[in-house]
Every structure is written in C-alpha cells, then in structure tokens.
Amino acid sequence: MIIGFIGAGLMGAGMAKNLLQAGHQLQVLAHRSRAPIDRLVTLGAREASSVEQLAASAEVVFLCLPNADTVQQIVASLEPGLAAGSLVIDTTTSLPDTSRQLAARLTERGIDFVDAPVTGGPPAAEQGTLTSMVGASIDAFTRADPLIQHYSELVTRFGDSGSGNTAKLIHNFITMGHVALIVEAMRRCDLTGIDRGLMYQVMSNGGANSNTLRKMVPSALSGSYDGHRFSLGNAAKDVDYIARLATQMGEDSGMIAGMQGFFARELANNPADIFVSELLKPQVS
C-alpha cells in the first residue's frame, strides 16, 4: 500500500518508521527538522516535493500535526488530489468539531476520514507501542485499524468521527493536570527545603504515583529535564481545547480554568518549544 505521511516529527517519525517496516511504500513530506526525514529516506521512504504530489499518489495519508488549524489547512491542500476511496488518518490532538466537519466533507467525495490521536510519547512511537483513540464510522475503522496497529499496542474505537479526539482531550485533561501538580509540588519542595529526591521516593510509592511523575521527576533529579518530551506549547493548546469542549458542554469548570492559568503563566515565562519536564528546573529568585 502507498502511504503518505505528513508530520514526521517527534512523534510521527517513529509511527512512520513502523508503517515502513511493515512493508508499506512510504512517502514523507519535508518537516522543519531534516533529521527524521533523512532517516526515513535512508530506511526506504521517498520524499514528496509537495502536499499535492503526495495526495496524487497515496492511497492512505497519515497526519501528525500541531493543531486543528494546521489539520484544516493541510486537508484543504490534500483534498483536490485525493481519489475517491482514499483514507485520511489524522493522529493530531485536534478539536472534535474539526474532525467531524472534515469527515462529513470528505465522505461526500467518497474519502474516509479517521481521527486517531495517540498517547505514549516518542519512545512508544519508535517501539510501536502507542495507545490510539479512534473516532470513525465502522467501515472507516475497519480499513484504518490494521494500519494503526503497526504503531499501537492498544487501539480503541470510541464512536463516530470526533469521538477519538474527545477521548484524547479527556485523557490529556488528566495528564496535563498531573504535569501542573508535579511542577507546583516540586517548586514547593524547593521553597520549604524538602529534598526532591526523598519526596519522589515517597510519591512514587504512594497515592501520588503516576506515569507522568515517573517520566518527569527522575530526569529532573539527574539534571537532564527531558523525561516528558511534550512541548509546553502543545500542553497549553490541549488545555485550551479541553476548555472549549467544556464550554460546548455548558460546563463551568474552575479546575480547567486553573489549568489554563497555570500553562498561560508558564508560556509567558518560557519558550513554547521546551519540554514540560523542563519546568522542573530550579527557579532563580
């Protein structure tokens, strides 16, 4: 099968590699970082010169993009060149409404659209052990599932288009909440003189334990601060999307507002492209 992949970056590169190693013909589009593209080409992928060229030749197109606006822009460029019977699998953490609108529009042209955001981080993408949350019609899911399985150890369909991203935002409501709590907790350790290492031993063996804690804190204790390779900008974006979802549900959540405030403050004081685990660097007074 000829597969096009747009967004072979921190997460997408590992996913694309697993699709390639499963025996599919892979076409990739230039990314802002050349290293993952060059690696994929070395492994046998071909580099497309444009979105339009990729659309004209691919039977399936994967997207792994920064946000819903970018998804809309790329799909608008892809759409004229996609043949009836094509399949678009969007792994972006996007807005459920965007996924529903794109699915409805593409379905009119005989093109299936699947929202299939992932969780697990770059190491899991490389190893093919991500978790995928899928929104799609039964027929579209049946087509997409064998492909998604190449980079996932768990694939769960939550319902029709948009439900995959709804599930992902609920998931990230918890994980980004953990990030905020861990950063605040470690800063309070510093302010009160509590040893971070000792506190981590207690937290990781008690009720405060989580995968997010185990990603973030050990790397910080070793001085590398790269344990959770998820950007601050993406974290803030996801929390904003969670807030939009809550508003659509008629919910007034003080907890979501607090998370928005936390990430907005961090963005005001840090570059958007740092990893969230870098927020654990000791603050200079």
N, C-alpha and C positions, 0 to 999 in steps of 0.2 A: 504494500500500500504506500502511496506517496503522501507524506505528511509534511505540512508546513508548520514551522514553529516560530512565533513572534514573541520575543521577550525572554531570550535565553540568558538571563542574568543570574543573580544569586540563587534563586530557587529554580528557575526554568532550565538552567544548564544541566542540572542533574536529571530532571524529568526528560529533557530532550535526549540525553545520553542513553537513558533506559529504553526509550522508544527506538532509537537507532540500533541498540544492541539486541532488540527483539526481532530485528530483521527487516524493519521498515525502511523505505527510502526517505531520508530526511532532508528538507530544505529549511535553512535558517535565514533570518534577516539580521543585518548588522545591528549590534547593540552598542550602547555607549561605552562598554568595556569590550575591547577586542579579544581579550584572553579566552573567555568561554567560547566565542565563535570560532577562533582559531583551533581550539582543542576539538570542537565538534567536527570541524572540517578535516582535521587530522584523522579522526575516527571514521570518516567516510561520509559525512554530511556534505551537502552542496550549499553554497551561499547564494541566495537570491539577490538580485540587484534592486528590487523594489517590492512593495506590498502587492502591486498589480501583477508583477511577474509571478510571485508566489501564489496568488489567488488563481491564476490561469492554469497552473499545473497541479496543484494539490487537490487530493480527494478529501482530506481532513486538514483543518487548520486549528492548531492549539494557540491560545493566547495566555500569556502570563505577564500582566501589565500593572502599572502602578495604581490605577484608579478607574472609576466608572467613566469619567470624561474621556480618558485615553482609549478605553474599550470602544466607546461610541465612535470616536474619530477613526480608529483602525478598521472597525467593521464597515464604516461608510466607504473607506477606500477599498476594502476587500470585496464588498458586495457586488459591484458590477461585473467582476471577473469570476465569481463563483458559479459553477454549473449547478443546475438542479440535481439533487441527490447528494450534494456536498454536506459535510458535517463540520460545525464550528464548536469547539470545546473551549470554554473560557474558564481558566483556572484562577483568574483575578479575584481578589476580595473586592467585590463591587456592590452596587446597590441593587436590591431585589427588583425594584421597578425597572431599572435599566435592563436587567436580564429578561424580564417579562416582555418589555417593549421590543427588544431585539429578536426574541424568539417569535413573537407574533409577526413581525415584519418579514423575517427570513422564511418562516413557514409558508407565507403566501407565495414565495418563489420556489418552494419545494426543497428548502435548505433547512436542515435540523440545527438547532442551537441548544447547547447544554451548558448550564453554569455548574462548575465543579471545582470550587475553591478547595484549598488543601491546608493541612496543618502538619507540623513535624519539624520544619526547619531545613536548612541546606544539607546537613548530613543525611537526613532521611530521604531527601530528594535524590541525593547521589546514590544511596543504597537501595532505592526503590521501595521504601517502607513508609511512605506518606499515608495520611488518612485523607480521603476525599469525600466531600459532602456535595451531593448532586441534586440538581433540580432539572427535570426534563420529563417529556412525555415518556410513556412506557417504551414506545418504538425507538425514540432517540436514545434512551438509556440503554436499550438492548444493543444498539450499534456502538455506543461510546464505551460501555463497561469493559470490554476486553482490552481496549487501548489504555484506559485509565488504570487498569490492573497492572500494567507494565511498570508503573512507578508507585503503586499504592499497595499496602498490605490490608487496608480496610477501605471499602467503597460502599457508601450508604446513600441510597436514594431517599430523599425526604418528601418528594412530591413533584409537582409540575414546575415549570420554569420559574425561577426566583426563589424557590424554597431552599436550594443549596446555599445561596448567599444569605438567606435569612438565618439558616442554621449556623453558618460561619460567623455571622455577626454576634449571635448569641454566645457562641464559643469564645470569640475574642472579647466579649464583654467580661468574661471571667478572666482570661489570660492577661488582658491589659489591666484589669483591676489588680491582679497579682503583681504585675510589674510595678504599679504605683505604690502598692502596700509595701513591697520589698524595699523599694528605694527609700520611702519615708521611714521604714523601720531601721534600715542601716544608718541613715542620717541621724536618727535619734540615738542609736548606739554611740555614734561619734560625739554627739552633744552631751551625753550623760557619762561617757567614759567606759561604757560597756564594750568589751572586746568582741569585735565582729566574728572572729573565728569561733570563739566559745558560744556565741549566740547562734551561729549557724549549726553547730553540733546539736544544740537543743532543738532548734526549729526543724531541722531535717529529720529528727527522730520523734517529733511530736505532731500536734494538730496543725501546725503551720506549714507542714511539708507540702511540696508540690513539684511538678516537673519544672515549672518556671523558676522556683527557688534553686533547684539543683543545677539549672542552666546558668543562672546569673551569678550566684554568690561565690562558688568555688573559683571561677575565673577571676573575679574581683579580688579574692584573697591572695591569688597568685600574682596579681598585678597586671593581668592581660586585658581584662574588661571586655572580652569578646565572646562570652559564653552564650549570650542570646543574640544571634545575628539577625536582628529585626530592627529596621530603622525607626528612629524617633518620629520622622515624618509620617511613615506608614502607620505607626501606632496612633498618632493624633488623628489621622484620616479615618482609621477604623472606628475610633471612639465617636467621631463626628457622624459617621454613618449609623452607628448604634443609636445616637441621639435622634437622627432623622427617623429611624424605624420606630422609636418610642413615640415621637410626635405623631406619626401616622396612626399609631395605636391609641392615641388620645391619652398617653401616659405622661405624667409629670414626675420625673424621677430625680430626686435630689442626689442619688448616688451617681447617675450618669453625668449630671451637671458638675459634680465634684471631680469626676474623672476628666471631663473636658477642661476644667480649670487647671488641673494638675498638668496635663500634657501641653496646654497652651502656654503655661508659665515656663515649662521646660524648653519649648520651642523658642520662646523669646530669649532664652539664655544660652542655647546650644544650636549647632548646625543640624538641619533636618536629616542629614545622611549619617549621623552617628548611630551606633547600635544602642538599643535601650539599656543594655548592660553597662554602657559607659556612663550612665547616670549615677553609677555607684562609685565613681571616682570621688575621693575626699574633696569636699568643698573648701575653697580657700576663703577665709574670712577677711 
